[in-house]
Amino acid sequence: MRRVFVTLLAVVLALTAVGTTAAAPAAPKGTLRIAVVSDATLNPFTFPQQIAAQMVSSAIFGKLTRYNPGDMKVVGDLATAWTPEQDGKAWLLKLRRGVKWHDGQPFTAADVKFTLESIVNPKVKALYRSALNRVQRVDIVDDYTVRVHMSEPFPSFPIVVGWWIIPMTPKHLLDGKDLNDLSDFAQKPVGTGQFVFKEAVKASHVLVEANMNYWAGPPKLKNVVFKVLPDVNTIMAQFRAGELDLAQVEAVNMEALKGVPHMRFRLTEQPSTFFIALNNTRFPFTDRRVRMAMMYGLNRDAIIKQIYKNTARIAGNPYAKAFGQFVNPALKPYPYDVARAKKLLAEAGFKPGAGGILEKDGKPLAFELMVD
């Protein structure tokens, strides 16, 4: 299903001042307090798929591309242009000039080559290596141009590198290091983003401050504090007390916070879909009919109505709106059809066993789900 996060805002502040004007930009001011549910692991290659790490890293690190708010179109970040070559088996990227790492060193093509080739290196336990597994090598054309070679055409490459968990990393600090560890770097990460890492206190907060040398001009905020608040009741209590400015909560929490005068809700569609990935190399999902039965037997409409309070919609394919032309609108969601699910399971050889649980060859129709 396509998830729409409910974001609670007690204060509305823009994070970035993008563009140029004749007047000097105003000095950053104010602090934005954001709730995250866990400590942030800040190794840019191996941090887990957790919202805390993604939110903090998106403030500290830059990416090659990003998604334009509103229409979700891909626009430049550290790359300014991207052109397919060799029938789509290579991409030529033009990089933004004048970008500096937080330690003052220049961002160059060497950093892009180092980052992308490290992600696809099988010795590095990079979280999203599978997303870039078609990348074979990166050639440096000049200090601000790279050519990325693929094993096969990769038309969605500019979209994929816009994900907030594929940040560019500093070669001059990480080359030769064990990228699976980086414990020292993770305690004080250096990026090219709008905010500079200041401190992290375990089980308490992460503090970042304005990057006065950001390529698009300083952000409007002086500081952002990511407060570690694993309990949603604590989040709501701090909202009511004015101790928190922004958080992502589930739709079920909206009712409890409606009517608080200094707060408002904003619904934001994510550039992704949420789904259950069935491992078709393991019982019982080796049979296609069982996998289809799971889809027909899952009442996703009820989930959306009762749990997400109609703030999500059922997806017909694994690609979100951000993938634009690569989304096939003709694909329709599986309908909820229990009778058809039962018929498919019977055809696959499953019959009622002990306690009414379906089984085949003495094995019950049972499985475990791994979730983050």
Disulfide bonds with the S-S distance in Angstrom:
none
